[in-house]
Amino acid sequence: MQLPITSNDLRKTLLGAELTELECNTLAQVCTVRHIASGEVLFREGESHHELYVILDGRLAVNKDSGRGFADTLHILSQGDLAGESGFLDGKPHSATLRAVGDATVLALHRENLERLIKDHPFMVYHVMRAIVRSIRGIMVRMNNQCTQMNQYIQSGSRF
């Protein structure tokens, strides 16, 4: 079920944090809110979607097919996190499946809706894109830290 979002709700998200009240009103008109039941899939690995999601409430598990008959949980997204950033930007298939852990609510922004705003609201679109880049940078930092920790763990174990 999809519902409209208010500018006040949008202002509290990563996407709306740098926007003026007028810009939040404009962006809110092209966003929707979706409720996801516990266990429901937001999107599947290998599917292509052109939507960006912001988790307003609840948690989503990021699952990757292990090739062993089950999926590994790579990360848990929670309130304020973005989801689907890369697919939103480049249209490529998702690299993981997102499934609700308990009930969740997400804000959805379709890429075409944002693209329609470029001509009349370029700075607003720029700020939205900056928020997406910040989110992707955060993912990269987390992955680099996890890789470093894993390497340290492996190296410490090889000395014994």
N, CA, C and O of each residue as an XYZ file, in Angstrom:
640
protein
N       0.841     -1.180      0.000
C       0.000      0.000      0.000
C       0.892      1.252      0.000
O       1.802      1.372      0.820
N       0.629      2.158     -0.903
C       1.443      3.369     -0.988
C       0.621      4.585     -0.596
O      -0.530      4.741     -1.002
N       1.245      5.447      0.209
C       0.597      6.645      0.714
C       1.457      7.855      0.392
O       2.664      7.709      0.200
N       0.869      9.049      0.326
C       1.689     10.255      0.128
C       2.485     10.574      1.387
O       2.157     10.101      2.476
N       3.519     11.369      1.233
C       4.349     11.790      2.357
C       4.229     13.298      2.508
O       4.048     14.013      1.523
N       4.329     13.775      3.720
C       4.269     15.218      3.943
C       5.678     15.800      3.890
O       6.664     15.078      4.038
N       5.762     17.102      3.679
C       7.070     17.762      3.641
C       7.752     17.675      5.002
O       8.978     17.584      5.069
N       6.975     17.701      6.092
C       7.548     17.555      7.440
C       8.208     16.200      7.613
O       9.304     16.102      8.165
N       7.536     15.146      7.137
C       8.104     13.801      7.214
C       9.381     13.714      6.384
O      10.370     13.117      6.811
N       9.352     14.306      5.212
C      10.500     14.257      4.312
C      11.692     15.003      4.901
O      12.836     14.570      4.759
N      11.425     16.101      5.549
C      12.492     16.928      6.130
C      13.309     16.171      7.165
O      14.473     16.496      7.395
N      12.706     15.160      7.793
C      13.376     14.369      8.826
C      14.257     13.262      8.248
O      14.909     12.537      8.998
N      14.279     13.127      6.926
C      15.062     12.064      6.293
C      16.386     12.604      5.773
O      16.598     13.815      5.714
N      17.264     11.698      5.400
C      18.540     12.058      4.802
C      18.334     12.845      3.510
O      19.108     13.754      3.209
N      17.302     12.506      2.750
C      17.042     13.212      1.489
C      16.598     14.644      1.710
O      16.941     15.529      0.927
N      15.843     14.880      2.764
C      15.302     16.210      2.996
C      16.116     17.082      3.928
O      15.773     18.242      4.154
N      17.188     16.537      4.470
C      17.962     17.246      5.495
C      18.518     18.588      5.030
O      18.586     19.528      5.821
N      18.914     18.696      3.767
C      19.513     19.935      3.265
C      18.533     20.785      2.456
O      18.914     21.807      1.887
N      17.285     20.364      2.407
C      16.314     21.058      1.568
C      15.548     22.113      2.351
O      15.343     21.983      3.558
N      15.131     23.153      1.653
C      14.269     24.161      2.245
C      12.864     23.577      2.393
O      12.575     22.502      1.867
N      12.011     24.277      3.097
C      10.635     23.811      3.253
C       9.930     23.722      1.897
O       9.203     22.764      1.634
N      10.145     24.713      1.047
C       9.542     24.696     -0.296
C      10.052     23.506     -1.108
O       9.276     22.840     -1.793
N      11.356     23.240     -1.029
C      11.915     22.093     -1.759
C      11.372     20.779     -1.214
O      11.099     19.854     -1.979
N      11.216     20.693      0.094
C      10.625     19.489      0.691
C       9.195     19.285      0.197
O       8.790     18.158     -0.089
N       8.426     20.378      0.096
C       7.067     20.286     -0.446
C       7.094     19.757     -1.869
O       6.291     18.898     -2.232
N       8.012     20.264     -2.671
C       8.125     19.839     -4.073
C       8.499     18.370     -4.170
O       7.880     17.618     -4.923
N       9.512     17.956     -3.409
C       9.956     16.563     -3.461
C       8.899     15.622     -2.886
O       8.698     14.523     -3.403
N       8.233     16.045     -1.829
C       7.201     15.205     -1.209
C       6.082     14.869     -2.195
O       5.463     13.810     -2.097
N       5.826     15.762     -3.136
C       4.762     15.528     -4.120
C       5.077     14.374     -5.055
O       4.170     13.817     -5.675
N       6.362     14.000     -5.169
C       6.724     12.915     -6.087
C       7.185     11.659     -5.344
O       7.630     10.698     -5.972
N       7.082     11.661     -4.014
C       7.446     10.502     -3.204
C       6.190      9.820     -2.681
O       5.122     10.427     -2.602
N       6.336      8.553     -2.327
C       5.243      7.823     -1.687
C       5.806      7.112     -0.464
O       7.020      6.987     -0.306
N       4.912      6.651      0.392
C       5.281      5.863      1.560
C       4.687      4.477      1.374
O       3.534      4.320      0.971
N       5.500      3.486      1.674
C       5.054      2.103      1.513
C       5.274      1.347      2.826
O       6.349      1.428      3.421
N       4.266      0.622      3.267
C       4.371     -0.228      4.449
C       4.730     -1.636      3.982
O       4.160     -2.147      3.018
N       5.683     -2.254      4.678
C       6.158     -3.581      4.316
C       5.957     -4.498      5.522
O       6.465     -4.225      6.609
N       5.229     -5.560      5.325
C       4.958     -6.503      6.415
C       6.204     -7.321      6.735
O       7.068     -7.516      5.880
N       6.284     -7.785      7.948
C       7.408     -8.618      8.374
C       7.596     -9.785      7.410
O       6.648    -10.505      7.098
N       8.831     -9.963      6.944
C       9.148    -11.044      6.005
C       8.936    -10.697      4.547
O       9.404    -11.422      3.669
N       8.239     -9.601      4.266
C       7.978     -9.201      2.879
C       9.264     -8.673      2.244
O      10.077     -8.018      2.895
N       9.425     -8.975      0.965
C      10.598     -8.538      0.213
C      10.325     -7.173     -0.409
O       9.298     -6.975     -1.058
N      11.246     -6.235     -0.211
C      11.159     -4.924     -0.857
C      11.620     -5.046     -2.305
O      10.942     -4.583     -3.222
N      12.781     -5.675     -2.503
C      13.239     -6.026     -3.852
C      14.179     -7.214     -3.757
O      14.754     -7.493     -2.705
N      14.323     -7.914     -4.886
C      15.137     -9.132     -4.938
C      16.438     -8.910     -5.694
O      16.522     -8.104     -6.621
N      17.439     -9.647     -5.267
C      18.715     -9.675     -5.963
C      18.467    -10.034     -7.429
O      17.728    -10.972     -7.728
N      19.088     -9.285     -8.337
C      18.951     -9.556     -9.766
C      17.836     -8.776    -10.441
O      17.816     -8.670    -11.668
N      16.909     -8.228     -9.667
C      15.835     -7.405    -10.237
C      16.353     -5.989    -10.467
O      17.259     -5.525     -9.775
N      15.770     -5.321    -11.436
C      16.099     -3.920    -11.689
C      14.902     -3.058    -11.335
O      13.785     -3.306    -11.788
N      15.146     -2.057    -10.531
C      14.126     -1.078    -10.179
C      14.760      0.301    -10.291
O      15.983      0.436    -10.259
N      13.961      1.273    -10.417
C      14.467      2.645    -10.525
C      13.948      3.478     -9.368
O      13.619      4.654     -9.527
N      13.879      2.847     -8.195
C      13.392      3.547     -7.021
C      14.463      3.585     -5.946
O      15.223      2.636     -5.755
N      14.495      4.700     -5.260
C      15.346      4.888     -4.095
C      14.430      4.809     -2.883
O      13.324      5.347     -2.895
N      14.896      4.134     -1.836
C      14.097      3.988     -0.629
C      14.823      4.600      0.562
O      16.048      4.544      0.662
N      14.037      5.187      1.464
C      14.545      5.658      2.743
C      13.729      4.933      3.807
O      12.499      4.966      3.782
N      14.409      4.284      4.730
C      13.701      3.558      5.776
C      13.216      4.565      6.816
O      14.011      5.213      7.497
N      11.900      4.679      6.920
C      11.289      5.600      7.875
C      11.101      4.944      9.235
O      11.188      5.603     10.271
N      10.842      3.634      9.221
C      10.604      2.911     10.460
C      10.864      1.432     10.201
O      10.570      0.929      9.117
N      11.405      0.746     11.179
C      11.637     -0.682     11.050
C      13.041     -0.990     10.559
O      13.922     -0.131     10.526
N      13.216     -2.268     10.175
C      14.529     -2.727      9.719
C      14.379     -3.623      8.496
O      13.376     -4.319      8.334
N      15.395     -3.591      7.643
C      15.440     -4.445      6.464
C      16.750     -5.217      6.461
O      17.819     -4.640      6.658
N      16.662     -6.522      6.236
C      17.860     -7.356      6.124
C      18.345     -7.316      4.683
O      17.560     -7.460      3.746
N      19.650     -7.119      4.517
C      20.293     -7.165      3.209
C      20.821     -8.578      3.054
O      21.789     -8.958      3.712
N      20.189     -9.360      2.185
C      20.534    -10.775      2.004
C      21.143    -11.013      0.632
O      20.683    -10.468     -0.371
N      22.180    -11.832      0.604
C      22.873    -12.186     -0.639
C      22.789    -13.689     -0.810
O      23.072    -14.445      0.119
N      22.396    -14.122     -2.005
C      22.335    -15.551     -2.301
C      23.726    -16.144     -2.148
O      24.678    -15.683     -2.779
N      23.841    -17.157     -1.316
C      25.151    -17.747     -1.030
C      25.558    -18.793     -2.059
O      26.722    -19.189     -2.122
N      24.592    -19.241     -2.869
C      24.875    -20.321     -3.806
C      24.868    -21.682     -3.118
O      25.142    -22.704     -3.748
N      24.554    -21.692     -1.821
C      24.536    -22.934     -1.040
C      23.110    -23.302     -0.623
O      22.911    -24.122      0.274
N      22.131    -22.696     -1.273
C      20.742    -23.011     -0.957
C      20.116    -22.098      0.073
O      18.965    -22.302      0.457
N      20.845    -21.099      0.529
C      20.295    -20.129      1.468
C      21.002    -18.793      1.247
O      21.992    -18.710      0.521
N      20.476    -17.761      1.882
C      21.055    -16.428      1.721
C      21.804    -16.029      2.985
O      21.392    -16.365      4.095
N      22.898    -15.318      2.809
C      23.647    -14.748      3.925
C      23.136    -13.344      4.191
O      22.898    -12.583      3.253
N      22.965    -12.993      5.454
C      22.605    -11.622      5.819
C      23.884    -10.822      5.941
O      24.728    -11.099      6.794
N      24.021     -9.818      5.072
C      25.227     -9.004      5.036
C      25.161     -7.813      5.976
O      26.178     -7.361      6.503
N      23.938     -7.308      6.180
C      23.784     -6.083      6.954
C      22.306     -5.914      7.292
O      21.437     -6.462      6.614
N      22.036     -5.163      8.329
C      20.663     -4.789      8.677
C      20.549     -3.280      8.534
O      21.278     -2.529      9.182
N      19.633     -2.843      7.684
C      19.367     -1.419      7.511
C      18.292     -1.003      8.509
O      17.385     -1.776      8.815
N      18.402      0.218      9.009
C      17.421      0.696      9.977
C      17.004      2.127      9.641
O      17.406      2.683      8.619
N      16.197      2.707     10.513
C      15.621      4.025     10.281
C      16.682      5.024      9.818
O      17.741      5.161     10.431
N      16.369      5.716      8.724
C      17.260      6.732      8.174
C      18.159      6.233      7.063
O      18.662      7.031      6.272
N      18.373      4.919      6.986
C      19.240      4.382      5.940
C      18.552      4.444      4.576
O      17.329      4.361      4.469
N      19.376      4.593      3.541
C      18.889      4.528      2.167
C      19.051      3.105      1.655
O      19.891      2.351      2.146
N      18.247      2.744      0.669
C      18.327      1.424      0.041
C      18.066      1.563     -1.452
O      17.233      2.362     -1.880
N      18.779      0.787     -2.223
C      18.585      0.787     -3.671
C      19.287      1.923     -4.388
O      18.928      2.258     -5.517
N      20.301      2.531     -3.739
C      20.964      3.710     -4.301
C      21.582      3.438     -5.668
O      21.372      4.205     -6.608
N      22.333      2.365     -5.780
C      23.037      2.099     -7.039
C      22.062      1.837     -8.178
O      22.218      2.388     -9.268
N      21.066      1.007     -7.936
C      20.070      0.727     -8.968
C      19.299      1.972     -9.368
O      18.922      2.136    -10.528
N      19.068      2.847     -8.396
C      18.395      4.114     -8.668
C      19.239      4.957     -9.623
O      18.709      5.580    -10.542
N      20.546      4.973     -9.401
C      21.432      5.804    -10.211
C      21.719      5.213    -11.581
O      21.677      5.927    -12.583
N      22.012      3.907    -11.639
C      22.467      3.346    -12.917
C      21.516      2.349    -13.563
O      21.763      1.919    -14.691
N      20.440      1.967    -12.888
C      19.462      1.060    -13.475
C      19.907     -0.389    -13.532
O      19.183     -1.225    -14.072
N      21.059     -0.710    -13.000
C      21.562     -2.090    -13.006
C      20.797     -2.920    -11.972
O      20.195     -2.372    -11.048
N      20.826     -4.253    -12.137
C      20.119     -5.118    -11.182
C      20.682     -4.988     -9.763
O      21.865     -4.710     -9.568
N      19.809     -5.197     -8.789
C      20.207     -5.145     -7.378
C      21.172     -6.285     -7.078
O      21.043     -7.380     -7.625
N      22.130     -6.020     -6.210
C      23.134     -7.027     -5.852
C      22.723     -7.843     -4.633
O      23.429     -8.777     -4.252
N      21.601     -7.509     -4.021
C      21.126     -8.229     -2.842
C      19.606     -8.113     -2.753
O      18.985     -7.295     -3.432
N      19.031     -8.946     -1.903
C      17.595     -8.922     -1.619
C      17.377     -8.182     -0.307
O      18.132     -8.373      0.646
N      16.353     -7.340     -0.253
C      15.996     -6.648      0.982
C      14.664     -7.191      1.477
O      13.669     -7.192      0.752
N      14.661     -7.658      2.738
C      13.477     -8.249      3.344
C      13.232     -7.601      4.697
O      14.166     -7.387      5.469
N      11.977     -7.290      4.981
C      11.618     -6.655      6.253
C      11.842     -7.610      7.417
O      11.448     -8.775      7.375
N      12.488     -7.085      8.461
C      12.674     -7.800      9.723
C      11.702     -7.135     10.693
O      12.032     -6.126     11.316
N      10.520     -7.695     10.818
C       9.432     -7.006     11.501
C       8.794     -6.051     10.489
O       9.287     -5.911      9.370
N       7.727     -5.412     10.872
C       7.076     -4.466      9.970
C       7.980     -3.258      9.741
O       8.717     -2.841     10.635
N       7.916     -2.707      8.542
C       8.750     -1.556      8.197
C       7.953     -0.591      7.325
O       6.954     -0.960      6.709
N       8.419      0.645      7.291
C       7.834      1.678      6.441
C       8.965      2.360      5.699
O       9.972      2.736      6.298
N       8.799      2.520      4.385
C       9.830      3.166      3.578
C       9.223      4.287      2.750
O       8.056      4.243      2.362
N      10.045      5.284      2.496
C       9.714      6.330      1.541
C      10.274      5.865      0.208
O      11.383      5.332      0.161
N       9.536      6.055     -0.870
C       9.991      5.642     -2.196
C      10.031      6.850     -3.127
O       9.095      7.648     -3.185
N      11.139      6.959     -3.849
C      11.314      8.006     -4.861
C      11.708      7.341     -6.158
O      12.766      6.716     -6.237
N      10.874      7.465     -7.183
C      11.173      6.892     -8.496
C      12.103      7.832     -9.251
O      11.917      9.048     -9.226
N      13.109      7.266     -9.927
C      14.113      8.064    -10.628
C      13.486      9.034    -11.632
O      13.912     10.187    -11.706
N      12.499      8.604    -12.396
C      11.863      9.495    -13.381
C      11.226     10.708    -12.708
O      11.233     11.807    -13.262
N      10.682     10.504    -11.524
C      10.078     11.631    -10.806
C      11.133     12.660    -10.414
O      10.881     13.863    -10.492
N      12.305     12.203     -9.994
C      13.379     13.136     -9.662
C      13.909     13.813    -10.925
O      14.187     15.013    -10.919
N      14.049     13.052    -12.001
C      14.565     13.618    -13.252
C      13.664     14.731    -13.790
O      14.153     15.688    -14.390
N      12.364     14.610    -13.579
C      11.436     15.656    -14.038
C      11.658     16.987    -13.325
O      11.247     18.037    -13.819
N      12.309     16.940    -12.163
C      12.514     18.150    -11.369
C      13.828     18.862    -11.684
O      14.062     19.964    -11.186
N      14.677     18.262    -12.491
C      16.017     18.812    -12.739
C      15.973     20.227    -13.313
O      16.686     21.110    -12.837
N      15.152     20.446    -14.319
C      15.136     21.746    -15.006
C      14.681     22.876    -14.078
O      15.295     23.942    -14.050
N      13.613     22.643    -13.327
C      13.051     23.709    -12.489
C      13.644     23.771    -11.081
O      13.525     24.793    -10.406
N      14.283     22.685    -10.634
C      14.802     22.627     -9.256
C      16.191     21.975     -9.222
O      16.383     20.983     -8.519
N      17.151     22.510     -9.963
C      18.459     21.834    -10.053
C      19.188     21.721     -8.717
O      19.846     20.709     -8.473
N      19.094     22.719     -7.848
C      19.811     22.640     -6.570
C      19.168     21.610     -5.650
O      19.863     20.940     -4.887
N      17.860     21.479     -5.717
C      17.186     20.463     -4.930
C      17.653     19.075     -5.374
O      17.983     18.234     -4.538
N      17.681     18.840     -6.670
C      18.134     17.547     -7.195
C      19.594     17.311     -6.817
O      19.970     16.192     -6.469
N      20.411     18.346     -6.882
C      21.817     18.245     -6.475
C      21.922     17.796     -5.013
O      22.730     16.925     -4.693
N      21.120     18.378     -4.136
C      21.167     18.002     -2.723
C      20.699     16.564     -2.498
O      21.238     15.864     -1.640
N      19.716     16.128     -3.249
C      19.267     14.735     -3.157
C      20.394     13.805     -3.604
O      20.676     12.798     -2.954
N      21.031     14.155     -4.718
C      22.136     13.327     -5.218
C      23.296     13.307     -4.228
O      23.950     12.276     -4.065
N      23.557     14.422     -3.572
C      24.607     14.465     -2.550
C      24.297     13.515     -1.400
O      25.188     12.846     -0.877
N      23.035     13.464     -1.014
C      22.627     12.543      0.052
C      22.864     11.094     -0.371
O      23.294     10.270      0.435
N      22.586     10.793     -1.622
C      22.809      9.435     -2.126
C      24.302      9.104     -2.111
O      24.695      8.014     -1.694
N      25.124     10.036     -2.561
C      26.572      9.807     -2.574
C      27.088      9.618     -1.145
O      27.945      8.765     -0.910
N      26.589     10.384     -0.208
C      26.992     10.223      1.196
C      26.647      8.831      1.710
O      27.426      8.212      2.434
N      25.482      8.354      1.330
C      25.071      7.020      1.746
C      25.997      5.963      1.153
O      26.436      5.053      1.856
N      26.290      6.082     -0.124
C      27.183      5.114     -0.782
C      28.581      5.187     -0.170
O      29.229      4.158      0.020
N      29.043      6.384      0.137
C      30.351      6.532      0.791
C      30.344      5.817      2.146
O      31.318      5.151      2.499
N      29.264      5.951      2.895
C      29.157      5.265      4.181
C      29.223      3.754      4.031
O      29.843      3.073      4.847
N      28.590      3.233      2.998
C      28.645      1.792      2.725
C      30.083      1.374      2.423
O      30.560      0.358      2.927
N      30.760      2.157      1.607
C      32.147      1.835      1.253
C      33.058      1.870      2.484
O      33.912      0.997      2.641
N      32.890      2.848      3.340
C      33.689      2.931      4.570
C      33.432      1.700      5.435
O      34.373      1.087      5.939
N      32.152      1.334      5.611
C      31.805      0.157      6.413
C      32.427     -1.099      5.820
O      32.987     -1.915      6.553
N      32.337     -1.266      4.504
C      32.911     -2.443      3.851
C      34.438     -2.470      3.981
O      35.022     -3.528      4.216
N      35.075     -1.324      3.830
C      36.535     -1.262      3.994
C      36.938     -1.631      5.409
O      37.910     -2.360      5.608
N      36.199     -1.134      6.396
C      36.490     -1.468      7.793
C      36.302     -2.960      8.054
O      37.111     -3.581      8.742
N      35.231     -3.532      7.504
C      34.991     -4.964      7.685
C      36.087     -5.795      7.024
O      36.517     -6.812      7.570
N      36.534     -5.363      5.856
C      37.616     -6.062      5.155
C      38.905     -6.003      5.980
O      39.606     -7.006      6.112
N      39.210     -4.840      6.527
C      40.405     -4.682      7.357
C      40.318     -5.577      8.586
O      41.287     -6.253      8.931
N      39.162     -5.585      9.251
C      38.977     -6.434     10.428
C      39.135     -7.913     10.073
O      39.747     -8.675     10.822
N      38.582     -8.312      8.929
C      38.690     -9.713      8.501
C      40.146    -10.071      8.219
O      40.608    -11.144      8.607
N      40.864     -9.187      7.553
C      42.281     -9.432      7.277
C      43.082     -9.540      8.568
O      43.940    -10.413      8.695
N      42.807     -8.655      9.528
C      43.502     -8.716     10.817
C      43.195    -10.022     11.541
O      44.078    -10.620     12.156
N      41.960    -10.453     11.465
C      41.561    -11.710     12.096
C      42.295    -12.886     11.457
O      42.821    -13.752     12.155
N      42.326    -12.910     10.142
C      42.986    -14.001      9.419
C      44.481    -14.003      9.725
O      45.066    -15.057      9.973
N      45.101    -12.811      9.707
C      46.538    -12.728      9.973
C      46.878    -13.128     11.404
O      47.899    -13.775     11.633
N      46.048    -12.759     12.359
C      46.337    -13.119     13.757
C      46.198    -14.623     13.963
O      46.913    -15.195     14.786
N      45.311    -15.262     13.249
C      45.112    -16.702     13.363
C      46.209    -17.500     12.694
O      46.476    -18.638     13.079
N      46.848    -16.913     11.690
C      47.889    -17.644     10.959
C      49.195    -17.702     11.721
O      50.085    -18.462     11.338
N      49.349    -16.918     12.798
C      50.581    -16.921     13.589
C      50.626    -18.063     14.580
O      51.691    -18.368     15.117
N      49.508    -18.697     14.835
C      49.481    -19.735     15.866
C      49.630    -21.113     15.272
O      49.628    -22.104     16.002
